[in-house]
Amino acid sequence: MANFAELPFKGLTPLAEHDPVLYDIIEREKNRQWRGLELIASENFTSKAVIDCLGSALTNKYAEGMPGARYYGGAEEVDKVEVLCMDRALQAYGLSPDEWGVNVQPYSGSPANFAVYTGLLKPHDRIMGLDLPSGGHLTHGFYTYSKKEGTRKAVSATSVYFESLPYRVHPETGLVDYDQLQRDAGLFKPALIVCGGSAYSREWDYKRFREIADENGSLLMMDMAHISGLIATQEQGNPFEYCDVVTTTTHKSLRGPRAGMIFYKKDSRDFETKINQAVFPALQGGPHMHQIGGVATQLLEVMTPEFKAYQVQTKKNAAALSDKLVSLGHSIASGGTSNHLILWDLKPHKVTGSKMEKICDACNITLNKNCVPGDRSAITPGGVRIGAPALTTRKFLESDFEAVALLLDRTVKLAQEIQAKSGPKLKDFQAALVGHPGVKGIKDDVNKMATSFPFPSFDPAEMKYKNISGPDAA
Ligand code: PLP
């Protein structure tokens, strides 16, 4: 065994030297992000300042508890970080600390939502949220039904520990079916109604949600994860006017590090104690102070005129993409968008969302398959979800998004052509993509376009792999 005292100190060895295998994977990932067109609606490229916080000394510190009341010593500096983050969070959403409080410790969006349910509800209390195939999130509750076994399965912990009933979008309009929600809520009498979603391109009618909640004695929670950047800049309606609780992730349109936050109304119901205790000690341990630092510094940016301009441009870009696709004869759910994303219905092309996702991936365009209004099964979604936040961060403008629409139009036509030969099976379709000259043609154009735009987080000039087609093709 080595003599510990004689061993050299290696704590300052850079990753490239310490672990070349992992370093190489990260460099490949940087290359992938830089050379592709990132259209996943929930993703973004965070700033160098945020990355600096994530890789900082804050990661070393345990700080269970709340600022000023920790279970560990040495928390005087991280206390300042968390207080700064909480103050900025309230400020960024224009909230008075007398009326609203915030917990910035949730590790991410899913734990934030579960902390609200844990703190404010009893086991088996009833929750209504937007159905997953209608654009809701798993944490708003989700069951599946197995025809073979004749049983239902609670997929989401929200449905394991609570009773959930979904509401849906109308199959023709693609908008939340508020009348049906009102009827069902009248029967189900939920303890909590959740608004917000992962794939909904229109405004939320908070006033109507509040009325339905009040008719049934329900709490109202908005999960603003997707649109939290748009809400902070008043580019979407204000959920704080009507909701009891508002949760969010911080890494989507808000462009921060991966984390979550819970805003709660301060009144006689004492949500503050219930939510804080649900986050810790009920569900989590020590807060991730490096993340909280990253959120704090991102919130500083959120309050700048530049961030407002970014959100305005994101909306313009999503609309430009939608309009261009419609002008090319494509079908967009609800006819367009009021926010940062669109749902492209591919059923008229007889191409599944899964096939479109695969061919786009092969062309270095990243998006995801998604249910569109009228879909019956979440297993074979009929469309794709496309978001503008990430490419807008890279300074894409409307004309650039129109060019992206042309690339997507070429891609779906190529998918039809390939499918006509490969047949309907996804496996055969995927095999036919390999080495296909049509795929290469689109990919080359995608790479050329993407690499002509700036990139935040890291400097492309310093990347290990500079070949725009990626390390594999080098
Ligand atoms: N809520 C909504 C509306 C989301 O879209 C997501 C993630 O996509 C989440 C919650 C969960 O966030 P996380 O993946 O950070 O747990």
Residues whose N, C-alpha, C, O or C-beta is under 5 A from the ligand:
A	BS01	PLP	S42 S108 G109 S110 P111 H137 G197 S198 D223 A225 H226 T249
